[in-house]
Amino acid sequence: MGRTVVVAEKPSVGRDIARVLGCTQRGAGCLIGQDYTVTWAVGHLVTLQEPDELDEKYKRWQFDTLPILPEDIPLKVIPSSRDQFKVVRDLINAADTDRLICATDAGREGELIFRYIYDKASCRKPFDRLWISSMTDEAISEGFRQIQPGSRYDGLYRSAQCRSQADWLVGMNASRAFTLRFDTLLSVGRVQTPTLAILVKRRKEIEEFKPEEYATVTADFGDYRGVWFDAKLEPDTHIPKIADAKAIAAEVKGRTGTVRTAETVRKKDPTPQLYDLTSLQRDANRLLGFTADKTLKTAQSLYETRKAITYPRTDSRYLPPDMIPRVVQTMHMLPDSYKSLVPPALPGGKLPVSKRTVDETKVTDHHAIIPTAHRVNPESFSPDERQLYDMIARRMLTAFYPWCEYDATKVITEVPGDNRVHLFRTNGRVVLVNGWKDVAPLAEMPKAKASGKRKKSDSEDEEIALPPLAPGDTRQVIKADVKEDKTKPPAQHNDASLLAAMEHAGREIEDEELARQMKGMGIGTPATRASIIERLIQVGYAVRKGKTLIATDKGVQLISIMPQEIASPEMTGRWELALDQITDGKQDAEKFMDSIRKFSTFLVNYARNNRSQVVFPDDGRRKQRRQVLVARGVPVEGCKCPVCKEGSVLENDRTFFCSRSAEGCRFTLWKDCLTRGGGPELSAKLMQLVLANQVVRGSTGVITIDDRQIAFFPHGSQTASIWRGLTYQKK
């Protein structure tokens, strides 16, 4: 029997797998056992070639070579990973290797890492797929017992390949086109640009917001309080004129109110669902102040290094039925600090199961994030790991606790005024069964213990226990308070709210059923959203101020010049859904790529013909290039710059330009600017005549410096805001 080579994604994961397989002998970039050799990537070893590696002509950025639409984008070995690639290539192609196992991360990106290595190594040997959701020895052993043919994941690879090539085509073409058009380095992406659009939209909403004054009136009935409301208003407790509010307070003070209705309804708060990565990142941001990136890295450490939680890069909040015994085992294996919380989650020693937690039809590549059935000591964790583990452990317990039950009472009290009856609303809440709220995250516990009240919006009073009230009961209004306020703009986005917007393609959705219907319509994937946010900060399109994320001026400028087609979060969400459908075999990969190629062409043409007057701050690239341009330019004798009137006109093989262009003068005149209209190509001699005489008459036509219209020159990013151009009229 030949040797089996196992390819893991990272050295640390490779060592864990090697330990389980008994591979103890050290080799160069691998661990060797009797039947198995375990090797690893170091993240990506292989990636797509750059445009200039496809063809020398792409080294120079110019519109003439756009769009770049290769039918196939060749792969290349990442230079810094060349040595490890050679190790993996030689092992999988070795004569005594007859079987391969892909053990990269069990997800779309992990599949891509292995398949790119496999393709670049020109390997044709059969391979199987290891698919595990935790890094414990037991889970690894179980994964090898249930190994699957690699072909089962061909759809996942096609989806990953489409994602990779689509991002290349859109990013390379759009970034080059808009950089050329606006003369500054601009990064445009299929996913990052619509994410930026969400931040820009919120910034504009805040900047354009005009606060409006309003007031609320609260009546004190002695043993309860009520807030004035009118169903004709929106919100119904906001009184637009302060004077009207004061008049209402004066009218009702000292008068007798009568309870019109008093209704009590038994209600239940369902248990929160288990965590997927996005909901974990949102809660960690809200409760712990973690960025999305910090949460992902901490969760990855808990998964890989500590073996404390299951695979974190999941988009499912459900468990399959075969996980029920494992969850029971996990609860019994939780650290001692959780022991007192376990019994209500296992009434009678059994796990209470519902479709809210256990539903195989809603489990995607991986189930929800839960602790592993592996005894851990949180005291040995870093503070960040300890806090995040606590959230995950408590959420698992919470999901199987009883629902919170309470009596909700709504009381309407009417008080006669001078010309009308005024209505006051009171909401009461009496908790009967605290249920899952007994397992609140530690970060919320102090607040929960300090008060049993649940704060509502400013349009309603706090929900508190009320005295027994029935229709017809009367109370005197002891006092009436007027609270003056102003409407507030929407809050700046933070990691939690931006993740929510990305998850639902820019729509702010609180309704869980609607959110379920939009599953797969998000921007990016749970595994990539954190890196998208960090990328926006890195390229200067967004900044982090405290806990908030704010679009910069450059970010706002970028979105202002983008077509709606790429700035639309919803369109990007539809692309992401298409990628999911490619995985499931419901969408044709080539059809998807054809649409991406057409879209890339559209973006290039949009940038080429963009007439926006936006001027981006000089990032240094512009000045440096112009210094080189000036150094290589040849003076046109006797010609002063027609724009700044200070510099001299220089020429190169394609243009005339100003000797002060490095200082900011943007005079540029392309030599072929008249040829499309049937005119001649400009020469130094012709340039001298035009600038000296304003009009040059030739045998075929007339060239005129046009003071009436704005000329847009071919090839360049210069517009008539820079110079009144030339016109050519045939005889």
C-alpha positions in Angstrom: 0.0 0.0 0.0 1.3 3.5 -0.9 1.6 6.6 1.1 -1.2 9.1 1.9 -0.2 12.8 2.0 -2.4 15.0 4.1 -2.3 18.7 3.2 -3.4 21.1 6.1 -3.8 24.8 5.8 -1.5 25.9 8.6 1.5 24.3 10.4 -0.4 24.3 13.8 -3.3 22.4 12.3 -0.9 20.0 10.5 0.8 19.2 13.8 -2.6 18.4 15.5 -3.6 16.1 12.6 -0.1 14.5 12.6 -0.4 13.7 16.3 -3.7 11.9 15.8 -2.3 10.0 12.9 0.9 9.1 14.7 3.2 11.0 12.4 6.1 11.8 14.7 9.2 11.9 12.4 10.2 15.4 11.4 10.8 16.1 7.7 11.3 19.3 5.8 8.0 21.1 6.0 6.2 17.9 7.0 5.7 15.2 9.7 6.0 11.6 8.7 4.4 8.4 10.0 4.1 4.8 8.9 1.3 5.3 6.3 0.7 9.1 6.4 2.8 12.2 5.7 1.2 15.5 6.9 2.3 18.7 5.2 0.8 22.1 5.2 0.4 25.4 3.4 1.1 28.7 5.2 -2.2 30.2 4.2 -2.2 30.7 0.5 0.8 29.3 -1.4 -0.6 29.9 -4.8 -2.6 32.9 -6.2 -3.7 34.5 -9.5 -1.1 36.2 -11.6 -0.9 39.9 -11.8 -1.9 41.6 -15.2 1.8 42.5 -16.0 2.7 38.8 -15.6 0.1 38.0 -18.2 1.5 40.4 -20.7 4.3 43.1 -20.6 1.9 45.7 -22.0 -0.1 45.8 -18.7 2.9 47.1 -16.8 2.0 50.6 -17.9 -1.5 51.6 -16.7 -3.4 53.1 -19.6 -6.9 53.1 -20.9 -5.7 51.6 -24.2 -5.2 48.2 -22.5 -8.4 48.1 -20.6 -10.5 46.1 -19.9 -8.2 43.2 -19.1 -10.4 40.1 -19.7 -8.4 36.9 -20.0 -10.4 33.8 -20.6 -8.3 32.1 -18.0 -6.2 33.7 -15.3 -3.1 31.6 -14.7 -1.8 30.7 -11.3 1.5 31.6 -9.7 3.4 30.6 -6.6 3.6 33.4 -4.1 7.4 34.2 -3.9 7.6 34.3 -0.1 6.0 30.8 0.0 8.1 29.2 -2.8 10.0 26.8 -0.5 6.9 25.4 1.2 5.1 25.0 -2.2 8.1 23.0 -3.5 7.8 20.7 -0.4 4.0 20.2 -0.9 4.4 19.7 -4.7 7.1 17.1 -4.3 5.2 15.2 -1.7 1.9 15.0 -3.5 3.6 14.1 -6.8 6.0 11.5 -5.3 6.0 8.1 -6.9 5.1 6.4 -3.6 2.1 8.7 -2.9 -1.1 7.2 -4.2 -3.7 9.1 -2.2 -4.1 12.7 -1.1 -6.3 14.2 1.7 -7.4 17.8 1.6 -7.4 18.9 5.2 -7.4 22.7 4.7 -10.1 24.7 6.6 -13.5 23.3 5.9 -15.0 26.2 3.9 -14.9 28.0 0.6 -11.5 29.7 1.1 -9.9 26.5 2.5 -11.1 24.6 -0.6 -9.5 27.2 -2.8 -6.2 27.0 -1.1 -5.9 23.3 -1.7 -7.2 23.2 -5.2 -4.9 26.0 -6.3 -1.9 24.1 -4.9 -3.2 20.9 -6.6 -3.6 22.6 -10.0 -0.3 24.5 -9.9 1.5 21.3 -9.0 -0.1 19.7 -12.0 -1.2 16.8 -9.8 -3.8 14.3 -11.1 -3.9 11.9 -8.2 -7.3 11.2 -6.5 -7.9 13.0 -3.3 -10.4 12.9 -0.4 -11.7 15.6 1.8 -11.4 15.9 5.6 -14.3 18.0 6.9 -14.3 18.7 10.6 -15.9 21.3 12.9 -13.5 21.2 15.8 -9.8 20.6 16.4 -10.1 18.1 19.3 -8.4 14.7 18.8 -11.8 13.0 18.9 -13.2 15.3 16.2 -10.1 14.7 14.0 -10.4 10.9 14.4 -14.1 11.0 13.6 -13.4 13.1 10.6 -11.0 10.6 9.2 -13.5 7.8 9.8 -16.0 9.8 7.7 -13.7 11.0 5.0 -15.4 12.0 1.8 -14.4 11.9 -1.9 -12.9 15.3 -3.0 -15.3 15.4 -6.0 -18.2 15.9 -3.5 -16.8 19.4 -3.0 -16.3 20.4 -6.7 -19.2 22.8 -6.4 -17.6 24.5 -3.5 -14.4 24.8 -5.5 -16.2 26.3 -8.5 -17.8 28.8 -6.2 -14.4 29.7 -4.6 -12.7 30.0 -8.0 -15.5 32.2 -9.3 -15.2 34.4 -6.2 -11.4 34.7 -6.7 -11.6 35.5 -10.4 -14.5 37.8 -10.1 -12.7 39.9 -7.5 -9.6 39.9 -9.7 -11.5 41.1 -12.8 -13.6 43.8 -11.1 -10.7 45.0 -8.8 -8.0 45.1 -11.5 -10.1 46.8 -14.1 -12.0 49.2 -11.9 -9.0 50.2 -9.8 -6.9 50.9 -12.9 -9.7 52.7 -14.8 -10.7 55.0 -12.0 -7.1 55.6 -11.0 -6.3 56.7 -14.5 -9.4 58.9 -14.8 -8.9 60.7 -11.5 -5.1 60.7 -11.4 -4.8 59.2 -7.9 -4.4 55.7 -6.7 -8.0 54.3 -6.1 -8.8 50.9 -4.8 -12.2 49.6 -6.1 -13.6 46.2 -5.2 -16.6 44.1 -5.8 -17.2 43.8 -2.0 -15.3 46.6 -0.4 -17.0 49.4 -2.4 -20.6 48.6 -1.5 -19.5 48.2 2.1 -18.0 51.7 1.9 -21.3 52.9 0.4 -23.1 51.8 3.6 -20.7 54.0 5.6 -21.0 56.9 3.2 -24.8 56.8 3.3 -24.8 56.9 7.1 -22.4 59.8 7.1 -24.6 61.8 4.7 -27.7 61.0 6.7 -26.1 62.4 9.8 -24.6 65.5 8.0 -28.0 66.3 6.4 -30.0 65.6 9.4 -32.0 68.6 10.8 -33.0 68.2 14.4 -36.6 69.1 15.3 -37.7 70.1 18.7 -40.4 68.1 20.5 -41.7 67.5 24.0 -43.3 64.7 25.9 -45.8 65.0 28.8 -45.8 62.5 31.7 -48.6 62.4 34.2 -48.0 61.2 37.8 -51.1 59.3 39.0 -49.6 58.5 42.4 -49.0 54.8 42.2 -48.3 54.8 38.5 -47.3 57.1 35.7 -48.5 57.5 32.1 -47.1 59.1 28.9 -49.4 61.3 26.8 -50.0 60.1 23.3 -52.0 60.8 20.1 -52.4 58.2 17.4 -52.3 60.9 14.8 -48.7 61.8 15.6 -45.5 60.0 14.6 -44.0 59.0 17.0 -47.3 59.2 18.8 -45.8 60.6 22.1 -43.9 63.5 20.4 -45.6 66.9 20.7 -44.0 69.1 18.0 -44.7 72.5 19.8 -43.3 73.0 23.3 -46.0 75.5 24.1 -48.7 72.8 23.3 -47.0 70.4 25.7 -46.9 72.9 28.5 -50.6 73.7 27.9 -51.5 70.0 28.1 -49.5 69.6 31.3 -51.3 72.7 32.8 -54.7 71.4 31.8 -54.4 67.9 33.3 -52.6 68.8 36.6 -54.9 68.3 39.5 -57.7 66.7 37.4 -59.1 63.2 37.8 -58.1 60.5 35.4 -60.2 57.5 34.6 -58.8 54.1 33.5 -60.3 53.5 30.1 -58.7 50.1 29.4 -56.4 47.8 31.3 -55.3 44.7 29.4 -52.8 42.0 30.6 -51.4 39.5 28.1 -49.1 36.6 28.9 -46.0 36.9 26.7 -42.8 35.0 26.2 -39.3 36.1 25.1 -37.8 33.2 23.1 -34.3 32.1 23.8 -31.5 33.7 21.7 -30.3 31.5 18.9 -26.8 29.9 18.9 -24.0 32.0 17.5 -22.7 32.1 14.0 -19.6 34.2 13.3 -21.4 37.4 12.4 -23.8 37.4 15.4 -20.8 36.5 17.7 -18.8 39.5 16.2 -21.8 41.8 16.7 -22.3 40.8 20.4 -18.6 40.9 21.1 -18.5 44.4 19.7 -21.6 45.5 21.7 -20.6 43.8 25.0 -16.8 43.7 25.0 -15.9 46.4 22.6 -14.1 44.0 20.3 -13.7 44.9 16.6 -14.9 42.3 14.1 -11.3 41.4 13.2 -10.3 41.0 16.9 -13.3 38.7 17.5 -12.4 36.5 14.5 -8.8 36.2 15.5 -9.7 35.4 19.1 -12.3 32.8 18.0 -9.8 31.3 15.6 -7.3 30.9 18.5 -10.0 29.3 20.7 -10.6 26.9 17.9 -7.1 26.0 16.7 -4.9 26.5 19.8 -7.2 26.0 22.7 -9.5 23.4 21.1 -12.2 25.1 23.1 -14.8 25.9 20.5 -16.1 24.5 17.2 -15.2 25.9 13.8 -15.9 29.7 14.0 -16.2 30.7 10.4 -19.8 29.5 10.0 -22.9 31.2 8.8 -25.3 28.8 10.5 -27.0 29.2 13.9 -28.4 25.7 14.1 -27.2 22.2 15.0 -27.9 18.9 13.2 -29.8 16.2 15.2 -26.7 14.0 15.5 -25.1 16.7 17.6 -27.6 16.3 20.4 -25.5 13.7 22.4 -22.4 15.8 21.8 -24.1 18.9 23.2 -25.1 16.9 26.4 -21.5 15.7 26.7 -20.2 19.2 26.2 -22.4 20.7 29.0 -21.1 18.1 31.4 -17.5 19.0 30.4 -17.9 22.7 30.9 -15.6 24.3 33.4 -16.7 24.3 37.1 -17.8 27.9 37.0 -20.7 26.9 34.7 -21.9 23.8 36.6 -24.7 25.6 38.5 -26.1 26.8 35.2 -26.3 23.4 33.5 -29.3 21.7 35.2 -32.0 24.0 33.8 -30.6 23.4 30.3 -30.8 19.6 30.8 -34.2 19.1 32.6 -34.4 15.4 33.7 -30.9 14.9 32.1 -32.3 15.4 28.6 -31.7 18.2 26.1 -34.9 20.1 25.2 -34.8 20.3 21.4 -36.7 22.7 19.2 -36.5 23.9 15.6 -35.0 27.1 17.0 -31.7 25.2 17.8 -31.8 21.9 16.0 -32.7 21.9 12.3 -30.6 20.0 9.8 -32.1 21.9 6.8 -30.5 25.1 8.1 -27.1 23.8 8.7 -24.7 24.9 5.9 -21.1 23.8 5.7 -20.8 24.0 9.5 -23.1 24.1 12.4 -23.4 26.9 15.0 -20.5 27.8 17.2 -20.5 26.0 20.6 -17.9 24.9 23.1 -16.2 21.5 22.4 -16.6 18.4 24.6 -13.0 19.0 25.6 -12.2 19.9 29.2 -10.5 23.4 29.2 -9.2 25.7 31.9 -10.3 29.3 31.1 -7.8 30.6 33.7 -5.1 29.6 31.2 -6.7 31.6 28.4 -5.8 35.2 27.6 -8.3 37.8 28.9 -9.8 38.2 25.4 -10.1 34.4 24.9 -11.7 34.0 28.3 -14.3 36.7 27.7 -15.2 35.3 24.3 -15.4 31.7 25.5 -17.7 32.9 28.3 -20.1 34.4 25.7 -20.1 31.2 23.6 -20.6 28.9 26.6 -23.4 31.0 28.0 -25.1 31.3 24.6 -25.1 27.5 24.3 -26.7 27.1 27.7 -29.1 29.9 27.0 -30.3 28.3 23.8 -31.7 25.3 25.8 -33.1 27.2 28.8 -36.8 27.9 29.3 -38.2 30.9 27.6 -38.7 34.1 29.7 -42.4 34.5 30.6 -44.0 37.7 31.8 -47.3 39.4 32.0 -47.4 42.6 29.9 -50.0 45.1 30.9 -51.1 48.1 28.9 -53.2 50.7 30.6 -54.9 53.7 28.9 -55.9 56.5 31.3 -58.1 59.4 30.1 -57.9 62.8 31.6 -60.4 65.6 30.6 -58.9 68.8 29.4 -60.4 72.1 28.5 -61.5 71.2 25.0 -60.5 67.5 24.6 -59.8 64.3 26.5 -56.1 63.5 26.9 -54.9 60.0 26.8 -52.0 58.6 28.7 -50.4 55.2 28.1 -48.7 53.0 30.7 -46.9 49.8 30.1 -46.4 47.3 32.9 -44.3 44.1 33.0 -44.2 41.4 35.7 -41.7 38.6 35.1 -43.1 35.2 36.0 -40.3 33.0 34.7 -36.9 34.6 34.2 -35.8 31.5 32.2 -32.8 32.1 29.9 -32.2 35.6 31.3 -30.6 33.9 34.3 -27.7 33.1 32.0 -27.1 36.6 30.7 -23.5 37.2 29.5 -21.3 38.5 32.3 -20.9 41.8 30.5 -24.7 42.4 30.9 -25.2 41.0 34.4 -24.4 44.1 36.5 -27.0 46.1 34.5 -29.6 43.2 34.8 -29.1 42.9 38.5 -29.2 46.6 39.2 -32.7 46.8 37.8 -35.5 44.5 36.8 -36.8 47.1 34.4 -36.5 46.9 30.7 -36.0 50.3 29.1 -38.1 51.1 26.2 -37.6 53.9 23.6 -38.2 57.5 24.6 -41.7 57.2 23.3 -42.8 55.0 26.2 -42.3 54.9 29.9 -40.3 52.1 31.5 -42.1 48.8 31.8 -42.6 48.2 35.6 -44.9 46.3 37.9 -48.2 48.1 38.1 -50.8 48.3 40.8 -54.1 46.4 40.2 -56.1 48.5 37.8 -59.4 48.0 36.1 -61.6 50.1 33.7 -63.4 52.8 35.6 -60.7 53.2 38.4 -59.9 56.8 39.0 -56.7 58.6 40.0 -55.8 62.3 40.5 -53.0 63.8 38.4 -50.6 64.8 41.1 -48.3 66.5 38.7 -47.5 66.6 35.0 -43.9 66.9 33.7 -42.9 68.3 30.4 -39.6 67.0 28.9 -38.2 69.0 26.1 -35.9 67.3 23.5 -34.8 67.2 19.9 -34.9 64.4 17.4 -31.6 62.8 17.0 -29.7 61.7 13.9 -29.0 58.0 13.3 -26.0 56.8 15.2 -22.6 56.4 13.4 -22.0 52.8 12.4 -19.9 50.6 14.6 -18.6 47.1 13.9 -21.8 45.5 15.1 -24.2 47.6 13.1 -22.0 47.5 9.9 -21.8 43.7 10.2 -25.6 43.6 10.4 -25.9 45.8 7.3 -23.4 43.7 5.4 -25.2 40.5 6.5 -28.5 41.8 5.0 -27.0 43.6 1.9 -27.4 47.1 3.4 -30.9 46.6 4.8 -31.4 47.1 8.5 -33.5 44.1 9.3 -34.5 43.2 12.8 -37.2 40.7 11.9 -35.7 37.3 12.1 -38.0 35.7 9.6 -37.2 38.3 7.0 -33.5 37.9 7.8 -33.9 34.2 7.2 -35.4 34.8 3.8 -32.5 37.0 2.8 -29.9 34.4 3.9 -27.1 34.3 1.4 -27.9 37.9 0.2 -25.2 39.5 2.3 -22.0 41.4 1.4 -19.1 39.0 1.6 -19.1 36.0 3.9 -18.8 35.7 7.7 -15.2 34.7 7.2 -14.3 37.8 5.1 -16.4 40.7 6.5 -13.9 41.6 9.2 -11.1 41.8 6.7 -13.2 44.0 4.4 -13.8 46.5 7.2 -10.0 46.5 8.0 -9.3 47.0 4.3 -11.4 50.1 4.1 -9.5 51.6 7.0 -6.1 50.5 5.5 -6.8 52.3 2.1 -8.0 55.5 3.8 -11.7 55.2 3.0 -12.8 54.9 6.6 -11.5 55.6 10.1 -12.2 54.1 13.4 -13.0 56.7 16.1 -13.5 55.0 19.4 -16.1 52.3 18.7 -17.5 54.0 15.6 -16.6 53.6 11.9 -16.8 56.7 9.8 -16.3 57.2 6.0 -13.5 59.7 5.3 -13.7 62.5 2.8 -11.8 60.3 0.3 -14.3 57.5 0.9 -17.2 59.9 0.2 -15.5 61.2 -2.9 -15.0 57.6 -4.2 -18.6 56.7 -3.8 -19.7 59.9 -5.6 -17.9 58.8 -8.7 -19.0 55.2 -8.6 -21.9 53.8 -10.6 -24.8 52.6 -8.6 -24.2 49.1 -10.0 -21.0 48.6 -7.9 -22.0 50.9 -5.0 -25.2 49.0 -4.4 -25.0 46.6 -1.4 -28.1 44.8 -2.8 -26.5 44.0 -6.1 -23.4 42.6 -4.4 -25.7 40.6 -2.2 -27.2 39.0 -5.3 -23.7 38.1 -6.5 -23.0 36.4 -3.2 -26.3 34.5 -3.5 -25.2 33.4 -7.0 -21.9 32.1 -5.6 -23.8 30.0 -3.0 -26.0 28.7 -5.8 -22.9 27.7 -7.8 -21.8 25.7 -4.7 -25.2 23.9 -4.7 -25.1 23.3 -8.5 -28.1 25.7 -9.0 -26.2 28.3 -11.0 -23.8 27.9 -14.0 -20.3 29.1 -13.1 -19.5 30.2 -16.7 -22.7 32.2 -16.9 -21.7 34.0 -13.7 -18.2 34.8 -15.0 -19.6 36.1 -18.3 -21.7 38.5 -16.3 -18.6 39.6 -14.3 -16.6 40.2 -17.5 -19.5 42.3 -18.9 -19.6 44.2 -15.6 -15.9 44.8 -15.7 -16.2 46.3 -19.2 -19.0 48.5 -18.0 -16.9 49.8 -15.2 -14.0 50.7 -17.5 -16.3 52.5 -19.9 -18.0 54.3 -17.0 -14.7 55.5 -15.7 -13.4 56.5 -19.2 -16.5 58.6 -19.8 -16.9 60.0 -16.3 -17.3 63.8 -16.4 -17.2 64.3 -12.6 -15.1 67.3 -11.4 -14.0 65.5 -8.2 -10.4 66.1 -7.4 -8.8 63.7 -5.0 -6.0 64.9 -2.6 -2.6 64.1 -4.1 -1.4 60.9 -2.7 2.2 61.6 -3.8 1.9 59.4 -6.9 0.7 62.3 -9.0 3.5 64.7 -8.1 6.2 62.0 -8.4 4.9 61.0 -11.9 4.8 64.6 -13.0 8.4 65.3 -11.8 9.5 62.4 -14.0 7.3 63.7 -16.8 8.9 67.2 -16.6 12.4 65.8 -16.4 11.8 63.9 -19.7 9.9 66.7 -21.5 11.3 68.7 -24.4 10.6 72.5 -24.4 8.4 73.9 -27.2 10.3 77.1 -28.1 8.5 80.3 -27.4 5.3 78.7 -25.8 4.1 79.8 -22.4 1.5 77.6 -20.6 -2.0 78.9 -21.5 -3.3 77.8 -18.1 -1.0 79.1 -15.4 0.8 81.7 -17.6 4.0 81.0 -15.7 5.3 77.6 -16.9 6.6 76.7 -20.3 5.0 74.2 -22.7 6.9 70.8 -22.8 6.2 67.9 -25.1 6.8 64.1 -25.1 5.9 61.5 -27.6 2.1 61.7 -26.8 1.3 65.1 -25.1 2.0 68.7 -24.5 2.1 69.7 -20.9 3.2 72.4 -18.4 6.7 72.6 -16.9 5.0 73.4 -13.6 2.8 70.3 -13.6 4.7 69.0 -10.5 3.6 72.2 -8.7 0.0 71.6 -9.6 -0.7 73.0 -13.1 -2.8 70.5 -14.9 -2.5 71.7 -18.5 -2.4 68.7 -20.7 -3.1 68.5 -24.4 -2.9 65.1 -26.2 -1.3 65.2 -29.6 -4.2 63.1 -31.1 -7.0 65.1 -29.5 -8.2 66.3 -33.0 -7.7 63.1 -35.0 -11.1 61.6 -34.1 -12.7 64.6 -35.7 -10.7 64.2 -38.8 -8.1 66.8 -37.8 -4.3 66.5 -37.8 -2.1 65.2 -35.1 -0.6 68.2 -33.2 3.2 68.9 -33.7 5.4 71.4 -31.9 5.2 73.7 -34.9 1.4 73.6 -35.0 1.3 74.1 -31.2 3.4 77.3 -31.6 1.1 78.6 -34.3 -2.1 77.8 -32.3 -0.9 79.5 -29.1 0.5 82.5 -30.9 -2.5 83.1 -33.3 -5.5 81.5 -31.6 -6.6 80.3 -35.1 -4.7 78.2 -37.6 -6.1 77.7 -41.1 -4.8 74.8 -43.2 -5.7 73.2 -46.5 -8.2 70.8 -45.0 -9.7 72.7 -42.1 -9.4 75.3 -39.2 -8.0 74.8 -35.7 -9.4 77.2 -33.1 -8.8 77.8 -29.4 -12.4 77.5 -28.3 -13.4 79.9 -25.5 -17.1 78.8 -25.7 -17.1 75.1 -24.9 -15.4 72.6 -22.7 -13.3 70.0 -24.5 -12.7 66.5 -23.1 -9.5 65.1 -24.5 -9.2 61.4 -25.5 -7.1 59.1 -23.4 -6.6 61.5 -20.4 -8.2 62.6 -17.2 -8.1 66.3 -18.1 -11.3 68.3 -18.6 -12.0 71.9 -19.6 -12.1 72.9 -16.0 -8.4 72.8 -16.7 -8.3 74.5 -20.1 -10.6 75.7 -22.8 -9.7 73.3 -25.6 -9.2 73.2 -29.3 -11.8 72.6 -32.0 -11.2 71.5 -35.5 -13.6 72.3 -38.4 -13.2 70.7 -41.8 -13.5 72.8 -44.9 
